Amino acid sequence: MSNEENSVLFQLEQDIAKLLLEKLEHFEISLERASRIAKFILAHLPDNLTDEQVAQIIPSLDDEFTELAGIVHKHMLDYEEKYKNDVVKNVQDLIKHQHFQQASSQISDYFNRKLKVE
């Protein structure tokens, strides 16, 4: 697996580890709770996930562990921004090559997906 395939996963795991360490240092979380969160993350985010698969899992990470809400929010915003930029780039390329119907379809798909999320 290349670094590009698991870059989101690696960054997510780093952010969670930093959060848990900070909360432990400031006695904001028990060692038992931090351990449960770490085990949960390891069980639900195996190393062989692609960025797309990780992005689908991220929204549910704070369902059981509210401590992860800030990280979940940050990573969802990052994913949405990356996805938007990818769509814009693809649509610009399609328009440049006069594939207007495909460009229109991709824009429609983007907004339909965005409306379902919100």
C-alpha positions in Angstrom: 0.0 0.0 0.0 1.4 3.4 -0.9 1.6 6.4 1.3 -1.0 8.1 -0.8 -3.6 5.3 -0.2 -3.4 5.6 3.5 -2.4 9.3 4.1 -5.9 10.2 5.5 -5.7 7.1 7.8 -2.2 8.0 9.0 -3.2 11.6 9.7 -6.4 10.6 11.5 -4.5 8.1 13.7 -1.9 10.8 14.5 -4.5 13.3 15.4 -6.3 10.8 17.7 -3.1 9.8 19.4 -2.2 13.4 20.0 -5.7 14.1 21.4 -5.6 11.1 23.7 -2.1 12.0 25.0 -3.1 15.6 25.7 -6.3 14.6 27.5 -4.3 12.0 29.6 -1.6 14.7 30.4 -4.3 17.1 31.6 -6.3 14.4 33.5 -9.3 15.1 31.2 -9.7 11.4 30.4 -9.1 8.2 32.3 -6.5 5.7 31.1 -9.3 3.1 30.8 -11.3 5.4 28.5 -8.3 6.3 26.4 -7.5 2.6 26.0 -11.1 1.9 24.9 -10.9 4.6 22.3 -7.5 3.4 21.0 -8.8 -0.2 20.8 -12.0 1.0 19.0 -9.9 3.0 16.5 -7.6 0.0 15.8 -10.5 -2.3 15.3 -12.4 0.0 13.0 -9.6 1.5 11.0 -7.3 -1.4 9.7 -4.2 -0.4 7.7 -5.6 -1.6 4.4 -8.3 1.0 4.1 -8.2 3.5 1.2 -8.8 7.2 1.8 -12.3 6.9 0.5 -13.1 4.0 2.9 -11.7 6.0 5.8 -13.8 9.0 4.7 -16.9 6.9 4.9 -16.0 5.7 8.4 -15.0 9.0 9.9 -18.5 10.4 10.6 -19.3 7.5 12.9 -16.2 7.7 15.0 -17.6 10.1 17.5 -20.9 8.3 17.9 -19.6 6.3 20.8 -16.7 8.5 21.8 -17.6 12.2 21.9 -14.0 13.1 22.7 -13.4 12.5 19.0 -15.9 15.1 17.7 -13.4 17.8 17.0 -11.2 15.4 15.0 -14.2 14.0 13.1 -15.3 17.5 12.2 -11.8 18.6 11.0 -11.4 15.5 8.9 -14.8 15.8 7.4 -14.2 19.4 6.4 -10.8 18.4 4.9 -12.4 15.6 2.9 -15.2 17.8 1.6 -12.7 20.5 0.5 -10.6 17.9 -1.3 -13.7 16.4 -2.9 -14.9 19.8 -4.0 -11.5 20.7 -5.5 -11.4 17.4 -7.4 -14.8 18.0 -8.8 -13.9 21.5 -9.9 -10.7 20.3 -11.6 -12.6 17.5 -13.4 -15.4 19.8 -14.5 -12.9 22.4 -15.8 -11.1 19.7 -17.8 -14.4 18.4 -19.2 -15.5 21.9 -20.2 -12.0 22.5 -21.8 -12.5 19.4 -23.9 -16.1 20.4 -24.7 -17.8 17.5 -22.8 -20.5 19.8 -21.5 -23.1 17.0 -20.7 -20.5 15.1 -18.6 -19.5 18.3 -16.8 -23.2 19.1 -16.1 -23.8 15.6 -14.9 -20.8 15.7 -12.5 -21.9 19.1 -11.1 -25.4 17.7 -10.6 -24.0 14.6 -8.8 -21.8 16.8 -6.6 -24.7 18.9 -5.5 -27.0 16.0 -5.0 -24.4 14.3 -2.8 -23.8 17.5 -0.9 -27.6 17.9 -0.2 -27.8 14.4 1.1 -25.0 15.0 3.6 -26.4 18.2 4.9 
